[in-house]
Amino acid sequence: MVSTRELGEIAEGLAQQHLVKLGYEIVATNWYYGHLELDILAMDGEELVIVEVKARSGLRYEHPSEAVTNTKIKRIVEAADAYIIENDLDIDTRFDIITVIFFKQGHELEHFKDAFYPTM
């Protein structure tokens, strides 16, 4: 049986492959600011895209996107702000969510562009 952590790592790998196929350039993965983490940072043309990846096995529970709560959004935005300041960036930024649901016979990946907007 695959652990939750391993499931997340597999999902992040699938998300990266998906983004690369779309022409995104992966800038960083698993970037930390203190205890806060950004799963994937990528460039889509001239726009920085912060991607939160959520995974579930089957549909026994809520849809993975429902795990991105207002509290989680605040943490993502705080970490993104730190990344932008640390790297002295002055570019448009977008927040996406990629969900991966694993089934016995494969997986389903969904990409939600502009999934939320910073409220800080």
Helices and strands as residue ranges (DSSP letters): H 4-21, E 25-33, E 36-44, E 47-57, G 64-67, H 70-86, E 93-103, E 106-112
